[in-house]
Amino acid sequence: MTEIRFAGKRCAELRRGMRMRREELAYRINRSNWSVIEYELERKQPPLAVAATIADVMGVPLDELLVRDRAATATEAIA
């Protein structure tokens, strides 16, 4: 099974590359500064609509901010 999650570290890299402060990103996506911190540290996953807004603000396709992880299923874990 494949799990898709928000790539917070990639988001932080892009934001820093744009010389954008967390506060500015938070303002532009209508979220708190703390939420942006949580997303970038990958402690919390943003809703898909928020992830899409972050991608728009950064000028990148949404899939550039997503990571696909292959999660082991119960059957695979036993094998």
N, CA, C and O atoms as a Tripos MOL2 file, in Angstrom:
@<TRIPOS>MOLECULE
protein
  316   315    79     0     0
PROTEIN
NO_CHARGES

@<TRIPOS>ATOM
      1 N           0.8380   -1.1720    0.0000 N.3       1 MET1
      2 CA          0.0000    0.0000    0.0000 C.3       1 MET1
      3 C           0.8910    1.2460    0.0000 C.2       1 MET1
      4 O           1.9250    1.2700    0.6670 O.2       1 MET1
      5 N           0.4990    2.2570   -0.7290 N.am      2 THR2
      6 CA          1.2670    3.4910   -0.8080 C.3       2 THR2
      7 C           0.5590    4.5920   -0.0360 C.2       2 THR2
      8 O          -0.6410    4.8130   -0.1990 O.2       2 THR2
      9 N           1.3090    5.2680    0.7940 N.am      3 GLU3
     10 CA          0.7860    6.3920    1.5610 C.3       3 GLU3
     11 C           1.3310    7.6770    0.9610 C.2       3 GLU3
     12 O           2.5220    7.7640    0.6620 O.2       3 GLU3
     13 N           0.4850    8.6640    0.7850 N.am      4 ILE4
     14 CA          0.9120    9.9570    0.2590 C.3       4 ILE4
     15 C           0.8300   10.9590    1.3980 C.2       4 ILE4
     16 O          -0.1970   11.0710    2.0670 O.2       4 ILE4
     17 N           1.9220   11.6890    1.6130 N.am      5 ARG5
     18 CA          1.9500   12.6710    2.6930 C.3       5 ARG5
     19 C           2.6060   13.9660    2.2180 C.2       5 ARG5
     20 O           3.2890   13.9910    1.1950 O.2       5 ARG5
     21 N           2.3920   15.0160    2.9620 N.am      6 PHE6
     22 CA          2.9490   16.3290    2.6660 C.3       6 PHE6
     23 C           4.4320   16.3320    2.9970 C.2       6 PHE6
     24 O           4.8340   15.8740    4.0660 O.2       6 PHE6
     25 N           5.2500   16.8490    2.0780 N.am      7 ALA7
     26 CA          6.7010   16.9130    2.2630 C.3       7 ALA7
     27 C           7.0600   18.2370    2.9340 C.2       7 ALA7
     28 O           7.4330   19.2030    2.2680 O.2       7 ALA7
     29 N           6.9450   18.2650    4.2420 N.am      8 GLY8
     30 CA          7.1940   19.4900    4.9960 C.3       8 GLY8
     31 C           8.6030   20.0220    4.8540 C.2       8 GLY8
     32 O           8.8100   21.2320    4.7680 O.2       8 GLY8
     33 N           9.5720   19.1220    4.8300 N.am      9 LYS9
     34 CA         10.9660   19.5600    4.7020 C.3       9 LYS9
     35 C          11.2000   20.2140    3.3520 C.2       9 LYS9
     36 O          11.9340   21.1970    3.2530 O.2       9 LYS9
     37 N          10.5810   19.6760    2.3160 N.am     10 ARG10
     38 CA         10.6860   20.2670    0.9770 C.3      10 ARG10
     39 C          10.0170   21.6410    0.9620 C.2      10 ARG10
     40 O          10.5230   22.5780    0.3450 O.2      10 ARG10
     41 N           8.8960   21.7530    1.6320 N.am     11 CYS11
     42 CA          8.1960   23.0290    1.7380 C.3      11 CYS11
     43 C           9.1050   24.0740    2.3920 C.2      11 CYS11
     44 O           9.1970   25.2040    1.9120 O.2      11 CYS11
     45 N           9.7650   23.7040    3.4670 N.am     12 ALA12
     46 CA         10.6640   24.6260    4.1690 C.3      12 ALA12
     47 C          11.8210   25.0380    3.2670 C.2      12 ALA12
     48 O          12.2060   26.2070    3.2510 O.2      12 ALA12
     49 N          12.3790   24.0920    2.5170 N.am     13 GLU13
     50 CA         13.4770   24.4080    1.5870 C.3      13 GLU13
     51 C          13.0280   25.4280    0.5430 C.2      13 GLU13
     52 O          13.7220   26.4100    0.2810 O.2      13 GLU13
     53 N          11.8650   25.1810   -0.0440 N.am     14 LEU14
     54 CA         11.3450   26.1010   -1.0560 C.3      14 LEU14
     55 C          11.0820   27.4830   -0.4660 C.2      14 LEU14
     56 O          11.4150   28.5000   -1.0730 O.2      14 LEU14
     57 N          10.4840   27.5080    0.7170 N.am     15 ARG15
     58 CA         10.1820   28.7830    1.3680 C.3      15 ARG15
     59 C          11.4540   29.5770    1.6360 C.2      15 ARG15
     60 O          11.5150   30.7750    1.3610 O.2      15 ARG15
     61 N          12.4700   28.9040    2.1740 N.am     16 ARG16
     62 CA         13.7370   29.5850    2.4480 C.3      16 ARG16
     63 C          14.3920   30.0640    1.1510 C.2      16 ARG16
     64 O          14.9740   31.1480    1.1040 O.2      16 ARG16
     65 N          14.2890   29.2390    0.0930 N.am     17 GLY17
     66 CA         14.8490   29.6170   -1.2040 C.3      17 GLY17
     67 C          14.1870   30.8600   -1.7830 C.2      17 GLY17
     68 O          14.8030   31.6090   -2.5410 O.2      17 GLY17
     69 N          12.9360   31.0690   -1.4210 N.am     18 MET18
     70 CA         12.1930   32.2550   -1.8710 C.3      18 MET18
     71 C          12.4170   33.4370   -0.9270 C.2      18 MET18
     72 O          11.8920   34.5270   -1.1520 O.2      18 MET18
     73 N          13.1980   33.2130    0.1290 N.am     19 ARG19
     74 CA         13.4450   34.2240    1.1660 C.3      19 ARG19
     75 C          12.1320   34.7000    1.7960 C.2      19 ARG19
     76 O          11.9300   35.8830    2.0710 O.2      19 ARG19
     77 N          11.2620   33.7260    2.0070 N.am     20 MET20
     78 CA          9.9590   34.0080    2.6130 C.3      20 MET20
     79 C           9.9930   33.5610    4.0690 C.2      20 MET20
     80 O          10.4700   32.4700    4.3810 O.2      20 MET20
     81 N           9.4980   34.3880    4.9330 N.am     21 ARG21
     82 CA          9.4140   34.0260    6.3460 C.3      21 ARG21
     83 C           8.1890   33.1450    6.5710 C.2      21 ARG21
     84 O           7.2270   33.1890    5.8050 O.2      21 ARG21
     85 N           8.2420   32.3570    7.6180 N.am     22 ARG22
     86 CA          7.0930   31.5070    7.9610 C.3      22 ARG22
     87 C           5.8330   32.3430    8.1520 C.2      22 ARG22
     88 O           4.7430   31.9570    7.7290 O.2      22 ARG22
     89 N           5.9990   33.4750    8.7870 N.am     23 GLU23
     90 CA          4.8550   34.3430    9.0510 C.3      23 GLU23
     91 C           4.1730   34.7730    7.7500 C.2      23 GLU23
     92 O           2.9460   34.8470    7.6760 O.2      23 GLU23
     93 N           4.9800   35.0530    6.7320 N.am     24 GLU24
     94 CA          4.4070   35.4630    5.4460 C.3      24 GLU24
     95 C           3.6400   34.3100    4.8020 C.2      24 GLU24
     96 O           2.5350   34.4970    4.2930 O.2      24 GLU24
     97 N           4.2350   33.1180    4.8290 N.am     25 LEU25
     98 CA          3.5470   31.9580    4.2690 C.3      25 LEU25
     99 C           2.2420   31.7150    5.0270 C.2      25 LEU25
    100 O           1.2030   31.4620    4.4160 O.2      25 LEU25
    101 N           2.2970   31.7910    6.3430 N.am     26 ALA26
    102 CA          1.1020   31.5860    7.1590 C.3      26 ALA26
    103 C           0.0100   32.5850    6.7690 C.2      26 ALA26
    104 O          -1.1550   32.2150    6.6260 O.2      26 ALA26
    105 N           0.3880   33.8330    6.6010 N.am     27 TYR27
    106 CA         -0.5750   34.8690    6.2150 C.3      27 TYR27
    107 C          -1.1770   34.5580    4.8410 C.2      27 TYR27
    108 O          -2.3850   34.6830    4.6440 O.2      27 TYR27
    109 N          -0.3230   34.1510    3.8930 N.am     28 ARG28
    110 CA         -0.7820   33.9270    2.5200 C.3      28 ARG28
    111 C          -1.6670   32.6920    2.3750 C.2      28 ARG28
    112 O          -2.4570   32.6020    1.4350 O.2      28 ARG28
    113 N          -1.5370   31.7380    3.3050 N.am     29 ILE29
    114 CA         -2.3960   30.5420    3.2350 C.3      29 ILE29
    115 C          -3.5010   30.5870    4.2810 C.2      29 ILE29
    116 O          -4.2670   29.6350    4.4340 O.2      29 ILE29
    117 N          -3.5750   31.7110    5.0010 N.am     30 ASN30
    118 CA         -4.6230   31.9180    6.0020 C.3      30 ASN30
    119 C          -4.5900   30.8660    7.1180 C.2      30 ASN30
    120 O          -5.6190   30.3160    7.5120 O.2      30 ASN30
    121 N          -3.3860   30.6080    7.6090 N.am     31 ARG31
    122 CA         -3.1730   29.6800    8.7190 C.3      31 ARG31
    123 C          -2.2630   30.3540    9.7360 C.2      31 ARG31
    124 O          -1.6370   31.3700    9.4330 O.2      31 ARG31
    125 N          -2.1870   29.8060   10.9190 N.am     32 SER32
    126 CA         -1.3110   30.3650   11.9540 C.3      32 SER32
    127 C           0.1460   30.0150   11.6530 C.2      32 SER32
    128 O           0.4470   29.0580   10.9400 O.2      32 SER32
    129 N           1.0300   30.8210   12.2190 N.am     33 ASN33
    130 CA          2.4570   30.5520   12.0960 C.3      33 ASN33
    131 C           2.7640   29.1650   12.6750 C.2      33 ASN33
    132 O           3.5740   28.4200   12.1240 O.2      33 ASN33
    133 N           2.1060   28.8320   13.7900 N.am     34 TRP34
    134 CA          2.3240   27.5310   14.4250 C.3      34 TRP34
    135 C           1.9440   26.3880   13.4810 C.2      34 TRP34
    136 O           2.6230   25.3620   13.4550 O.2      34 TRP34
    137 N           0.8730   26.5520   12.7100 N.am     35 SER35
    138 CA          0.4690   25.5080   11.7610 C.3      35 SER35
    139 C           1.5550   25.2910   10.7160 C.2      35 SER35
    140 O           1.8680   24.1510   10.3710 O.2      35 SER35
    141 N           2.1290   26.3770   10.2140 N.am     36 VAL36
    142 CA          3.2090   26.2510    9.2230 C.3      36 VAL36
    143 C           4.3920   25.5070    9.8330 C.2      36 VAL36
    144 O           4.9830   24.6450    9.1840 O.2      36 VAL36
    145 N           4.7360   25.8290   11.0620 N.am     37 ILE37
    146 CA          5.8280   25.1180   11.7490 C.3      37 ILE37
    147 C           5.5120   23.6230   11.8220 C.2      37 ILE37
    148 O           6.3610   22.7870   11.5140 O.2      37 ILE37
    149 N           4.2980   23.3000   12.2270 N.am     38 GLU38
    150 CA          3.8830   21.8910   12.3410 C.3      38 GLU38
    151 C           3.9610   21.1850   10.9820 C.2      38 GLU38
    152 O           4.4120   20.0420   10.9080 O.2      38 GLU38
    153 N           3.5270   21.8510    9.9130 N.am     39 TYR39
    154 CA          3.5920   21.2570    8.5710 C.3      39 TYR39
    155 C           5.0410   21.0260    8.1530 C.2      39 TYR39
    156 O           5.3850   19.9530    7.6570 O.2      39 TYR39
    157 N           5.8890   22.0370    8.3550 N.am     40 GLU40
    158 CA          7.2850   21.9250    7.9140 C.3      40 GLU40
    159 C           8.0630   20.8860    8.7080 C.2      40 GLU40
    160 O           8.9570   20.2330    8.1690 O.2      40 GLU40
    161 N           7.7370   20.7310    9.9630 N.am     41 LEU41
    162 CA          8.4180   19.7180   10.7850 C.3      41 LEU41
    163 C           7.7720   18.3380   10.6340 C.2      41 LEU41
    164 O           8.2080   17.3630   11.2450 O.2      41 LEU41
    165 N           6.7310   18.2770    9.8110 N.am     42 GLU42
    166 CA          6.0060   17.0450    9.5140 C.3      42 GLU42
    167 C           5.3820   16.4120   10.7570 C.2      42 GLU42
    168 O           5.2560   15.1920   10.8550 O.2      42 GLU42
    169 N           4.9980   17.2610   11.6940 N.am     43 ARG43
    170 CA          4.2690   16.8020   12.8740 C.3      43 ARG43
    171 C           2.7780   16.7260   12.5900 C.2      43 ARG43
    172 O           2.0400   16.0050   13.2630 O.2      43 ARG43
    173 N           2.3430   17.4850   11.5780 N.am     44 LYS44
    174 CA          0.9330   17.5880   11.2400 C.3      44 LYS44
    175 C           0.8180   17.6630    9.7180 C.2      44 LYS44
    176 O           1.6520   18.2840    9.0600 O.2      44 LYS44
    177 N          -0.2050   17.0370    9.1670 N.am     45 GLN45
    178 CA         -0.4510   17.0630    7.7290 C.3      45 GLN45
    179 C          -1.5160   18.1200    7.4190 C.2      45 GLN45
    180 O          -2.5800   18.1270    8.0380 O.2      45 GLN45
    181 N          -1.2320   19.0130    6.4640 N.am     46 PRO46
    182 CA         -2.2540   20.0020    6.1160 C.3      46 PRO46
    183 C          -3.3820   19.3500    5.3200 C.2      46 PRO46
    184 O          -3.1590   18.3470    4.6420 O.2      46 PRO46
    185 N          -4.5740   19.9010    5.3940 N.am     47 PRO47
    186 CA         -5.6390   19.4200    4.5050 C.3      47 PRO47
    187 C          -5.1920   19.5880    3.0500 C.2      47 PRO47
    188 O          -4.3710   20.4540    2.7490 O.2      47 PRO47
    189 N          -5.7230   18.7760    2.1670 N.am     48 LEU48
    190 CA         -5.3220   18.8100    0.7660 C.3      48 LEU48
    191 C          -5.4980   20.2060    0.1610 C.2      48 LEU48
    192 O          -4.6390   20.6590   -0.5960 O.2      48 LEU48
    193 N          -6.5790   20.8810    0.4800 N.am     49 ALA49
    194 CA         -6.8080   22.2270   -0.0570 C.3      49 ALA49
    195 C          -5.7160   23.1960    0.3990 C.2      49 ALA49
    196 O          -5.2960   24.0610   -0.3700 O.2      49 ALA49
    197 N          -5.2550   23.0580    1.6370 N.am     50 VAL50
    198 CA         -4.1830   23.9200    2.1500 C.3      50 VAL50
    199 C          -2.8660   23.5730    1.4580 C.2      50 VAL50
    200 O          -2.1080   24.4710    1.0910 O.2      50 VAL50
    201 N          -2.5910   22.2970    1.2770 N.am     51 ALA51
    202 CA         -1.3750   21.8860    0.5640 C.3      51 ALA51
    203 C          -1.3770   22.4600   -0.8530 C.2      51 ALA51
    204 O          -0.3420   22.9130   -1.3430 O.2      51 ALA51
    205 N          -2.5360   22.4400   -1.5100 N.am     52 ALA52
    206 CA         -2.6500   23.0010   -2.8590 C.3      52 ALA52
    207 C          -2.4030   24.5090   -2.8450 C.2      52 ALA52
    208 O          -1.7730   25.0410   -3.7590 O.2      52 ALA52
    209 N          -2.8920   25.1950   -1.8230 N.am     53 THR53
    210 CA         -2.6670   26.6390   -1.7010 C.3      53 THR53
    211 C          -1.1950   26.9330   -1.4730 C.2      53 THR53
    212 O          -0.6590   27.8810   -2.0470 O.2      53 THR53
    213 N          -0.5320   26.1320   -0.6430 N.am     54 ILE54
    214 CA          0.9030   26.3020   -0.4140 C.3      54 ILE54
    215 C           1.6550   26.1480   -1.7400 C.2      54 ILE54
    216 O           2.5420   26.9450   -2.0490 O.2      54 ILE54
    217 N           1.3040   25.1350   -2.5120 N.am     55 ALA55
    218 CA          1.9460   24.9220   -3.8140 C.3      55 ALA55
    219 C           1.7360   26.1350   -4.7190 C.2      55 ALA55
    220 O           2.6660   26.5780   -5.3920 O.2      55 ALA55
    221 N           0.5180   26.6720   -4.7350 N.am     56 ASP56
    222 CA          0.2330   27.8570   -5.5490 C.3      56 ASP56
    223 C           1.0840   29.0460   -5.1180 C.2      56 ASP56
    224 O           1.6610   29.7400   -5.9550 O.2      56 ASP56
    225 N           1.1580   29.2760   -3.8170 N.am     57 VAL57
    226 CA          1.9440   30.3940   -3.2880 C.3      57 VAL57
    227 C           3.4130   30.2410   -3.6780 C.2      57 VAL57
    228 O           4.0860   31.2270   -3.9810 O.2      57 VAL57
    229 N           3.9010   29.0120   -3.6690 N.am     58 MET58
    230 CA          5.3040   28.7620   -3.9790 C.3      58 MET58
    231 C           5.5660   28.6160   -5.4770 C.2      58 MET58
    232 O           6.7160   28.5570   -5.9140 O.2      58 MET58
    233 N           4.4960   28.5600   -6.2500 N.am     59 GLY59
    234 CA          4.6590   28.4720   -7.7030 C.3      59 GLY59
    235 C           5.1650   27.1290   -8.1850 C.2      59 GLY59
    236 O           5.8890   27.0530   -9.1780 O.2      59 GLY59
    237 N           4.7870   26.0640   -7.4820 N.am     60 VAL60
    238 CA          5.2000   24.7170   -7.8740 C.3      60 VAL60
    239 C           3.9710   23.8290   -8.0020 C.2      60 VAL60
    240 O           2.9340   24.1220   -7.4070 O.2      60 VAL60
    241 N           4.0750   22.7470   -8.7710 N.am     61 PRO61
    242 CA          2.9500   21.8110   -8.8260 C.3      61 PRO61
    243 C           2.7670   21.1310   -7.4660 C.2      61 PRO61
    244 O           3.7370   20.9290   -6.7360 O.2      61 PRO61
    245 N           1.5460   20.7870   -7.1340 N.am     62 LEU62
    246 CA          1.2540   20.1510   -5.8490 C.3      62 LEU62
    247 C           2.0920   18.8980   -5.6320 C.2      62 LEU62
    248 O           2.5560   18.6550   -4.5190 O.2      62 LEU62
    249 N           2.2910   18.1020   -6.6740 N.am     63 ASP63
    250 CA          3.0260   16.8520   -6.4770 C.3      63 ASP63
    251 C           4.4750   17.0730   -6.0470 C.2      63 ASP63
    252 O           5.1210   16.1390   -5.5730 O.2      63 ASP63
    253 N           4.9990   18.2930   -6.2030 N.am     64 GLU64
    254 CA          6.3510   18.5850   -5.7240 C.3      64 GLU64
    255 C           6.3910   18.6800   -4.1960 C.2      64 GLU64
    256 O           7.4600   18.6090   -3.5900 O.2      64 GLU64
    257 N           5.2240   18.8390   -3.5840 N.am     65 LEU65
    258 CA          5.1430   18.9300   -2.1270 C.3      65 LEU65
    259 C           4.5500   17.6700   -1.4960 C.2      65 LEU65
    260 O           4.1960   17.6600   -0.3170 O.2      65 LEU65
    261 N           4.4490   16.6150   -2.2920 N.am     66 LEU66
    262 CA          3.9280   15.3490   -1.7930 C.3      66 LEU66
    263 C           4.9910   14.2730   -1.8870 C.2      66 LEU66
    264 O           5.8170   14.2810   -2.8000 O.2      66 LEU66
    265 N           4.9660   13.3500   -0.9420 N.am     67 VAL67
    266 CA          5.8860   12.2190   -0.9120 C.3      67 VAL67
    267 C           5.0560   10.9550   -0.8740 C.2      67 VAL67
    268 O           4.0780   10.8600   -0.1330 O.2      67 VAL67
    269 N           5.4480    9.9990   -1.6700 N.am     68 ARG68
    270 CA          4.7620    8.7010   -1.6670 C.3      68 ARG68
    271 C           5.6290    7.7040   -0.9150 C.2      68 ARG68
    272 O           6.7530    7.4080   -1.3200 O.2      68 ARG68
    273 N           5.0900    7.1890    0.1890 N.am     69 ASP69
    274 CA          5.7910    6.1910    1.0000 C.3      69 ASP69
    275 C           5.1170    4.8560    0.8270 C.2      69 ASP69
    276 O           3.8900    4.7600    0.8630 O.2      69 ASP69
    277 N           5.9020    3.8390    0.6400 N.am     70 ARG70
    278 CA          5.3380    2.4970    0.5680 C.3      70 ARG70
    279 C           5.2620    1.9690    1.9880 C.2      70 ARG70
    280 O           6.2890    1.6850    2.6040 O.2      70 ARG70
    281 N           4.0690    1.8400    2.5010 N.am     71 ALA71
    282 CA          3.8440    1.3250    3.8560 C.3      71 ALA71
    283 C           3.6190   -0.1820    3.7820 C.2      71 ALA71
    284 O           2.8710   -0.6700    2.9340 O.2      71 ALA71
    285 N           4.2630   -0.8950    4.6640 N.am     72 ALA72
    286 CA          4.0990   -2.3560    4.6790 C.3      72 ALA72
    287 C           2.7070   -2.7280    5.1680 C.2      72 ALA72
    288 O           2.2140   -2.1800    6.1540 O.2      72 ALA72
    289 N           2.0940   -3.6480    4.4810 N.am     73 THR73
    290 CA          0.7970   -4.1550    4.9260 C.3      73 THR73
    291 C           1.0510   -5.2280    5.9720 C.2      73 THR73
    292 O           2.1840   -5.6840    6.1250 O.2      73 THR73
    293 N           0.0370   -5.6280    6.6770 N.am     74 ALA74
    294 CA          0.1670   -6.6430    7.7060 C.3      74 ALA74
    295 C           0.7040   -7.9500    7.1150 C.2      74 ALA74
    296 O           1.5140   -8.6270    7.7480 O.2      74 ALA74
    297 N           0.2630   -8.3050    5.9180 N.am     75 THR75
    298 CA          0.7100   -9.5540    5.2760 C.3      75 THR75
    299 C           2.1860   -9.4720    4.9340 C.2      75 THR75
    300 O           2.9220  -10.4410    5.1250 O.2      75 THR75
    301 N           2.6340   -8.3110    4.4250 N.am     76 GLU76
    302 CA          4.0400   -8.1540    4.0730 C.3      76 GLU76
    303 C           4.9330   -8.1530    5.3140 C.2      76 GLU76
    304 O           6.0630   -8.6400    5.2690 O.2      76 GLU76
    305 N           4.4320   -7.6120    6.4080 N.am     77 ALA77
    306 CA          5.2180   -7.5570    7.6380 C.3      77 ALA77
    307 C           5.4990   -8.9540    8.1920 C.2      77 ALA77
    308 O           6.5460   -9.1890    8.7950 O.2      77 ALA77
    309 N           4.5570   -9.8830    7.9830 N.am     78 ILE78
    310 CA          4.7250  -11.2390    8.4730 C.3      78 ILE78
    311 C           5.7210  -12.0140    7.6070 C.2      78 ILE78
    312 O           6.4850  -12.8280    8.1270 O.2      78 ILE78
    313 N           5.7220  -11.7760    6.3210 N.am     79 ALA79
    314 CA          6.5640  -12.5200    5.3680 C.3      79 ALA79
    315 C           8.0240  -12.2510    5.5390 C.2      79 ALA79
    316 O           8.8440  -12.8070    4.8090 O.2      79 ALA79
@<TRIPOS>BOND
     1     1     2 1
     2     2     3 1
     3     3     4 2
     4     3     5 am
     5     5     6 1
     6     6     7 1
     7     7     8 2
     8     7     9 am
     9     9    10 1
    10    10    11 1
    11    11    12 2
    12    11    13 am
    13    13    14 1
    14    14    15 1
    15    15    16 2
    16    15    17 am
    17    17    18 1
    18    18    19 1
    19    19    20 2
    20    19    21 am
    21    21    22 1
    22    22    23 1
    23    23    24 2
    24    23    25 am
    25    25    26 1
    26    26    27 1
    27    27    28 2
    28    27    29 am
    29    29    30 1
    30    30    31 1
    31    31    32 2
    32    31    33 am
    33    33    34 1
    34    34    35 1
    35    35    36 2
    36    35    37 am
    37    37    38 1
    38    38    39 1
    39    39    40 2
    40    39    41 am
    41    41    42 1
    42    42    43 1
    43    43    44 2
    44    43    45 am
    45    45    46 1
    46    46    47 1
    47    47    48 2
    48    47    49 am
    49    49    50 1
    50    50    51 1
    51    51    52 2
    52    51    53 am
    53    53    54 1
    54    54    55 1
    55    55    56 2
    56    55    57 am
    57    57    58 1
    58    58    59 1
    59    59    60 2
    60    59    61 am
    61    61    62 1
    62    62    63 1
    63    63    64 2
    64    63    65 am
    65    65    66 1
    66    66    67 1
    67    67    68 2
    68    67    69 am
    69    69    70 1
    70    70    71 1
    71    71    72 2
    72    71    73 am
    73    73    74 1
    74    74    75 1
    75    75    76 2
    76    75    77 am
    77    77    78 1
    78    78    79 1
    79    79    80 2
    80    79    81 am
    81    81    82 1
    82    82    83 1
    83    83    84 2
    84    83    85 am
    85    85    86 1
    86    86    87 1
    87    87    88 2
    88    87    89 am
    89    89    90 1
    90    90    91 1
    91    91    92 2
    92    91    93 am
    93    93    94 1
    94    94    95 1
    95    95    96 2
    96    95    97 am
    97    97    98 1
    98    98    99 1
    99    99   100 2
   100    99   101 am
   101   101   102 1
   102   102   103 1
   103   103   104 2
   104   103   105 am
   105   105   106 1
   106   106   107 1
   107   107   108 2
   108   107   109 am
   109   109   110 1
   110   110   111 1
   111   111   112 2
   112   111   113 am
   113   113   114 1
   114   114   115 1
   115   115   116 2
   116   115   117 am
   117   117   118 1
   118   118   119 1
   119   119   120 2
   120   119   121 am
   121   121   122 1
   122   122   123 1
   123   123   124 2
   124   123   125 am
   125   125   126 1
   126   126   127 1
   127   127   128 2
   128   127   129 am
   129   129   130 1
   130   130   131 1
   131   131   132 2
   132   131   133 am
   133   133   134 1
   134   134   135 1
   135   135   136 2
   136   135   137 am
   137   137   138 1
   138   138   139 1
   139   139   140 2
   140   139   141 am
   141   141   142 1
   142   142   143 1
   143   143   144 2
   144   143   145 am
   145   145   146 1
   146   146   147 1
   147   147   148 2
   148   147   149 am
   149   149   150 1
   150   150   151 1
   151   151   152 2
   152   151   153 am
   153   153   154 1
   154   154   155 1
   155   155   156 2
   156   155   157 am
   157   157   158 1
   158   158   159 1
   159   159   160 2
   160   159   161 am
   161   161   162 1
   162   162   163 1
   163   163   164 2
   164   163   165 am
   165   165   166 1
   166   166   167 1
   167   167   168 2
   168   167   169 am
   169   169   170 1
   170   170   171 1
   171   171   172 2
   172   171   173 am
   173   173   174 1
   174   174   175 1
   175   175   176 2
   176   175   177 am
   177   177   178 1
   178   178   179 1
   179   179   180 2
   180   179   181 am
   181   181   182 1
   182   182   183 1
   183   183   184 2
   184   183   185 am
   185   185   186 1
   186   186   187 1
   187   187   188 2
   188   187   189 am
   189   189   190 1
   190   190   191 1
   191   191   192 2
   192   191   193 am
   193   193   194 1
   194   194   195 1
   195   195   196 2
   196   195   197 am
   197   197   198 1
   198   198   199 1
   199   199   200 2
   200   199   201 am
   201   201   202 1
   202   202   203 1
   203   203   204 2
   204   203   205 am
   205   205   206 1
   206   206   207 1
   207   207   208 2
   208   207   209 am
   209   209   210 1
   210   210   211 1
   211   211   212 2
   212   211   213 am
   213   213   214 1
   214   214   215 1
   215   215   216 2
   216   215   217 am
   217   217   218 1
   218   218   219 1
   219   219   220 2
   220   219   221 am
   221   221   222 1
   222   222   223 1
   223   223   224 2
   224   223   225 am
   225   225   226 1
   226   226   227 1
   227   227   228 2
   228   227   229 am
   229   229   230 1
   230   230   231 1
   231   231   232 2
   232   231   233 am
   233   233   234 1
   234   234   235 1
   235   235   236 2
   236   235   237 am
   237   237   238 1
   238   238   239 1
   239   239   240 2
   240   239   241 am
   241   241   242 1
   242   242   243 1
   243   243   244 2
   244   243   245 am
   245   245   246 1
   246   246   247 1
   247   247   248 2
   248   247   249 am
   249   249   250 1
   250   250   251 1
   251   251   252 2
   252   251   253 am
   253   253   254 1
   254   254   255 1
   255   255   256 2
   256   255   257 am
   257   257   258 1
   258   258   259 1
   259   259   260 2
   260   259   261 am
   261   261   262 1
   262   262   263 1
   263   263   264 2
   264   263   265 am
   265   265   266 1
   266   266   267 1
   267   267   268 2
   268   267   269 am
   269   269   270 1
   270   270   271 1
   271   271   272 2
   272   271   273 am
   273   273   274 1
   274   274   275 1
   275   275   276 2
   276   275   277 am
   277   277   278 1
   278   278   279 1
   279   279   280 2
   280   279   281 am
   281   281   282 1
   282   282   283 1
   283   283   284 2
   284   283   285 am
   285   285   286 1
   286   286   287 1
   287   287   288 2
   288   287   289 am
   289   289   290 1
   290   290   291 1
   291   291   292 2
   292   291   293 am
   293   293   294 1
   294   294   295 1
   295   295   296 2
   296   295   297 am
   297   297   298 1
   298   298   299 1
   299   299   300 2
   300   299   301 am
   301   301   302 1
   302   302   303 1
   303   303   304 2
   304   303   305 am
   305   305   306 1
   306   306   307 1
   307   307   308 2
   308   307   309 am
   309   309   310 1
   310   310   311 1
   311   311   312 2
   312   311   313 am
   313   313   314 1
   314   314   315 1
   315   315   316 2
@<TRIPOS>SUBSTRUCTURE
     1 MET1         2 RESIDUE 1 A MET
     2 THR2         6 RESIDUE 1 A THR
     3 GLU3        10 RESIDUE 1 A GLU
     4 ILE4        14 RESIDUE 1 A ILE
     5 ARG5        18 RESIDUE 1 A ARG
     6 PHE6        22 RESIDUE 1 A PHE
     7 ALA7        26 RESIDUE 1 A ALA
     8 GLY8        30 RESIDUE 1 A GLY
     9 LYS9        34 RESIDUE 1 A LYS
    10 ARG10       38 RESIDUE 1 A ARG
    11 CYS11       42 RESIDUE 1 A CYS
    12 ALA12       46 RESIDUE 1 A ALA
    13 GLU13       50 RESIDUE 1 A GLU
    14 LEU14       54 RESIDUE 1 A LEU
    15 ARG15       58 RESIDUE 1 A ARG
    16 ARG16       62 RESIDUE 1 A ARG
    17 GLY17       66 RESIDUE 1 A GLY
    18 MET18       70 RESIDUE 1 A MET
    19 ARG19       74 RESIDUE 1 A ARG
    20 MET20       78 RESIDUE 1 A MET
    21 ARG21       82 RESIDUE 1 A ARG
    22 ARG22       86 RESIDUE 1 A ARG
    23 GLU23       90 RESIDUE 1 A GLU
    24 GLU24       94 RESIDUE 1 A GLU
    25 LEU25       98 RESIDUE 1 A LEU
    26 ALA26      102 RESIDUE 1 A ALA
    27 TYR27      106 RESIDUE 1 A TYR
    28 ARG28      110 RESIDUE 1 A ARG
    29 ILE29      114 RESIDUE 1 A ILE
    30 ASN30      118 RESIDUE 1 A ASN
    31 ARG31      122 RESIDUE 1 A ARG
    32 SER32      126 RESIDUE 1 A SER
    33 ASN33      130 RESIDUE 1 A ASN
    34 TRP34      134 RESIDUE 1 A TRP
    35 SER35      138 RESIDUE 1 A SER
    36 VAL36      142 RESIDUE 1 A VAL
    37 ILE37      146 RESIDUE 1 A ILE
    38 GLU38      150 RESIDUE 1 A GLU
    39 TYR39      154 RESIDUE 1 A TYR
    40 GLU40      158 RESIDUE 1 A GLU
    41 LEU41      162 RESIDUE 1 A LEU
    42 GLU42      166 RESIDUE 1 A GLU
    43 ARG43      170 RESIDUE 1 A ARG
    44 LYS44      174 RESIDUE 1 A LYS
    45 GLN45      178 RESIDUE 1 A GLN
    46 PRO46      182 RESIDUE 1 A PRO
    47 PRO47      186 RESIDUE 1 A PRO
    48 LEU48      190 RESIDUE 1 A LEU
    49 ALA49      194 RESIDUE 1 A ALA
    50 VAL50      198 RESIDUE 1 A VAL
    51 ALA51      202 RESIDUE 1 A ALA
    52 ALA52      206 RESIDUE 1 A ALA
    53 THR53      210 RESIDUE 1 A THR
    54 ILE54      214 RESIDUE 1 A ILE
    55 ALA55      218 RESIDUE 1 A ALA
    56 ASP56      222 RESIDUE 1 A ASP
    57 VAL57      226 RESIDUE 1 A VAL
    58 MET58      230 RESIDUE 1 A MET
    59 GLY59      234 RESIDUE 1 A GLY
    60 VAL60      238 RESIDUE 1 A VAL
    61 PRO61      242 RESIDUE 1 A PRO
    62 LEU62      246 RESIDUE 1 A LEU
    63 ASP63      250 RESIDUE 1 A ASP
    64 GLU64      254 RESIDUE 1 A GLU
    65 LEU65      258 RESIDUE 1 A LEU
    66 LEU66      262 RESIDUE 1 A LEU
    67 VAL67      266 RESIDUE 1 A VAL
    68 ARG68      270 RESIDUE 1 A ARG
    69 ASP69      274 RESIDUE 1 A ASP
    70 ARG70      278 RESIDUE 1 A ARG
    71 ALA71      282 RESIDUE 1 A ALA
    72 ALA72      286 RESIDUE 1 A ALA
    73 THR73      290 RESIDUE 1 A THR
    74 ALA74      294 RESIDUE 1 A ALA
    75 THR75      298 RESIDUE 1 A THR
    76 GLU76      302 RESIDUE 1 A GLU
    77 ALA77      306 RESIDUE 1 A ALA
    78 ILE78      310 RESIDUE 1 A ILE
    79 ALA79      314 RESIDUE 1 A ALA
